[in-house]
Amino acid sequence: MKAIFGILVVTLLVSCGGKKINGQKNVREIIVERELPFPVETVWNTIFMDFGDAHKFSPNTVSSGYLGDVNSAVVGAERFMKDVDGGIIHERIVEMDIAQKKMRFKIFETEGVPIDTSATFGTSSLTPLGPNKTLFKIKFQYRTSPKILAVFANGGIKKNLENMTIGIEHYLTTNQAVTEENFDEIAKLYD
């Protein structure tokens, strides 16, 4: 029995390692994509340029807003997002390419969220697939603190990002805010 437990513990510890990304060790990466039936400019102007309003389309976010004096989506802008479990993350836009419709953000502070902020970044991008179709892609690179939590976090983070993309489509379609309470019914409309 001890041998089996030992093998399980070693396997668990090895599996939480992640990979090396941008010189950072033990980083995990999640990529989520969704085709949206809207022009690139519509998605960019409504979702990306309203950086502080993530609570309108993310069912896991109960409130969000800008931090500091900057209240528009520009490099250096910061926002907070409070999740349904009471955790808070603070993000900063670190790169924006308006022509390529790409934004890179960094999580720089958390409260109640076991993320190692030194290695956590996200990149969101839009690719036109036609006049009224856009590929929304988010690449999220993170490391948990402590590392072992990565074994459990990956699935939950990916699900939250997938739910957010459904929320984005619904918000763009109806202008109705997406919440934890109405998300299950909304999700049925976008399978």
C-alpha positions as CSV (number, residue, x, y, z in Angstrom):
1,M,0.0,0.0,0.0
2,K,2.8,2.4,0.9
3,A,4.5,1.7,-2.4
4,I,1.3,2.5,-4.4
5,F,0.8,5.7,-2.4
6,G,4.4,6.6,-3.1
7,I,4.1,6.0,-6.8
8,L,0.9,8.2,-6.9
9,V,2.6,11.0,-5.0
10,V,5.6,11.0,-7.3
11,T,3.4,10.9,-10.4
12,L,1.4,13.8,-9.1
13,L,4.4,15.9,-8.3
14,V,6.0,15.2,-11.7
15,S,2.8,16.0,-13.5
16,C,2.5,19.4,-11.9
17,G,5.7,20.5,-13.5
18,G,4.4,22.3,-16.6
19,K,6.9,23.5,-19.1
20,K,9.4,26.3,-19.6
21,I,7.8,29.3,-21.4
22,N,9.6,32.6,-21.9
23,G,12.4,31.6,-19.5
24,Q,9.9,30.7,-16.7
25,K,9.9,27.1,-15.4
26,N,6.8,25.1,-14.5
27,V,4.4,27.2,-16.5
28,R,1.2,25.7,-17.9
29,E,-0.5,27.0,-21.0
30,I,-4.2,26.9,-22.0
31,I,-5.5,27.9,-25.4
32,V,-9.2,28.5,-26.0
33,E,-10.7,29.5,-29.3
34,R,-14.2,30.4,-30.4
35,E,-15.7,31.5,-33.7
36,L,-17.9,34.5,-33.2
37,P,-20.5,35.6,-35.8
38,F,-19.4,39.2,-35.8
39,P,-16.9,41.4,-37.6
40,V,-13.5,41.8,-36.0
41,E,-14.1,45.6,-35.3
42,T,-17.3,44.8,-33.4
43,V,-15.6,42.3,-31.1
44,W,-12.6,44.6,-30.7
45,N,-14.6,47.7,-29.9
46,T,-17.1,46.0,-27.6
47,I,-14.9,43.4,-25.7
48,F,-11.3,44.6,-25.9
49,M,-11.8,48.3,-25.7
50,D,-14.1,47.9,-22.7
51,F,-11.2,46.2,-20.7
52,G,-12.8,47.2,-17.4
53,D,-16.1,45.6,-18.1
54,A,-15.3,41.9,-17.9
55,H,-18.2,41.2,-15.6
56,K,-20.6,41.9,-18.5
57,F,-19.6,38.7,-20.4
58,S,-17.7,36.5,-17.9
59,P,-20.1,34.3,-15.8
60,N,-17.3,33.7,-13.3
61,T,-16.8,37.4,-12.7
62,V,-19.2,39.2,-10.4
63,S,-17.6,42.6,-10.6
64,S,-14.8,44.3,-12.5
65,G,-13.5,47.8,-13.2
66,Y,-10.5,49.9,-13.9
67,L,-7.9,50.6,-11.3
68,G,-6.1,54.0,-11.0
69,D,-6.5,57.0,-13.2
70,V,-6.6,55.2,-16.6
71,N,-10.1,54.2,-17.6
72,S,-9.6,53.1,-21.2
73,A,-7.9,50.1,-22.9
74,V,-4.4,51.3,-23.4
75,V,-1.0,49.9,-22.5
76,G,-0.6,50.3,-18.7
77,A,-4.4,50.2,-18.0
78,E,-5.2,48.1,-15.0
79,R,-8.4,46.3,-13.9
80,F,-9.7,44.2,-11.1
81,M,-11.9,41.2,-11.5
82,K,-13.7,39.6,-8.5
83,D,-14.8,36.0,-9.1
84,V,-17.8,34.2,-7.7
85,D,-15.7,32.6,-5.0
86,G,-14.5,36.0,-3.7
87,G,-11.0,35.9,-5.2
88,I,-9.7,39.0,-6.9
89,I,-7.2,39.4,-9.6
90,H,-5.5,42.6,-10.9
91,E,-4.5,42.7,-14.5
92,R,-2.5,45.2,-16.5
93,I,-2.3,45.6,-20.3
94,V,1.3,45.2,-21.2
95,E,1.1,45.1,-25.0
96,M,-1.5,46.1,-27.6
97,D,-1.4,45.8,-31.3
98,I,-4.5,47.5,-32.7
99,A,-3.7,46.7,-36.3
100,Q,-3.3,43.0,-35.5
101,K,-6.1,43.0,-32.9
102,K,-4.0,41.5,-30.2
103,M,-3.7,42.4,-26.5
104,R,-1.4,40.9,-23.9
105,F,-2.1,41.3,-20.2
106,K,-0.3,40.3,-17.0
107,I,-1.9,39.3,-13.7
108,F,0.2,41.4,-11.3
109,E,-1.6,40.8,-8.0
110,T,-4.2,38.4,-6.5
111,E,-6.2,38.1,-3.4
112,G,-7.5,34.6,-2.6
113,V,-6.3,33.2,-6.0
114,P,-3.3,30.7,-5.9
115,I,-1.5,32.2,-8.9
116,D,2.2,32.9,-9.1
117,T,2.0,36.4,-10.6
118,S,5.6,36.3,-11.7
119,A,4.8,33.8,-14.5
120,T,1.1,34.5,-15.4
121,F,0.2,36.2,-18.7
122,G,-2.6,36.1,-21.2
123,T,-2.8,37.0,-24.8
124,S,-6.1,37.6,-26.5
125,S,-6.3,37.9,-30.3
126,L,-8.9,38.3,-33.1
127,T,-8.6,36.9,-36.6
128,P,-11.1,37.8,-39.3
129,L,-12.6,34.7,-40.9
130,G,-14.9,36.7,-43.2
131,P,-16.9,39.9,-43.2
132,N,-19.1,38.7,-40.3
133,K,-17.0,36.0,-38.6
134,T,-14.1,36.3,-36.2
135,L,-11.9,33.8,-34.4
136,F,-11.4,34.8,-30.8
137,K,-8.3,33.2,-29.3
138,I,-7.0,33.4,-25.8
139,K,-3.7,31.9,-24.7
140,F,-3.3,31.8,-20.9
141,Q,0.1,31.0,-19.4
142,Y,0.2,30.5,-15.6
143,R,1.9,28.9,-12.7
144,T,0.1,28.2,-9.4
145,S,1.5,28.8,-5.9
146,P,2.0,26.2,-4.5
147,K,3.0,24.3,-7.7
148,I,1.0,21.2,-6.8
149,L,-2.3,23.1,-7.3
150,A,-1.6,23.1,-11.1
151,V,-2.8,19.5,-11.2
152,F,-6.3,20.7,-10.1
153,A,-6.4,24.1,-11.7
154,N,-5.9,23.4,-15.4
155,G,-9.4,22.0,-16.0
156,G,-11.2,24.8,-14.0
157,I,-9.3,27.6,-15.7
158,K,-9.9,26.2,-19.2
159,K,-13.7,25.8,-18.4
160,N,-13.9,29.4,-17.1
161,L,-12.2,30.6,-20.3
162,E,-14.6,28.5,-22.5
163,N,-17.6,29.9,-20.6
164,M,-16.3,33.4,-21.0
165,T,-16.2,32.9,-24.8
166,I,-19.8,31.8,-24.8
167,G,-20.5,34.8,-22.6
168,I,-18.8,37.1,-25.1
169,E,-21.0,35.7,-28.0
170,H,-24.2,36.1,-26.0
171,Y,-23.3,39.6,-24.8
172,L,-22.5,40.7,-28.4
173,T,-25.7,39.1,-29.6
174,T,-28.1,40.4,-27.0
175,N,-26.3,43.1,-25.0
176,Q,-27.5,41.1,-21.9
177,A,-25.0,40.7,-19.1
178,V,-23.9,37.1,-18.5
179,T,-23.8,36.0,-14.8
180,E,-23.3,32.8,-12.9
181,E,-27.1,32.7,-12.3
182,N,-28.2,32.9,-16.0
183,F,-25.2,31.2,-17.6
184,D,-26.6,27.6,-17.7
185,E,-29.6,28.7,-19.7
186,I,-27.4,30.9,-22.0
187,A,-24.9,28.1,-22.6
188,K,-27.7,25.9,-24.0
189,L,-28.2,28.5,-26.8
190,Y,-24.7,28.3,-28.0
191,D,-23.8,24.6,-28.4
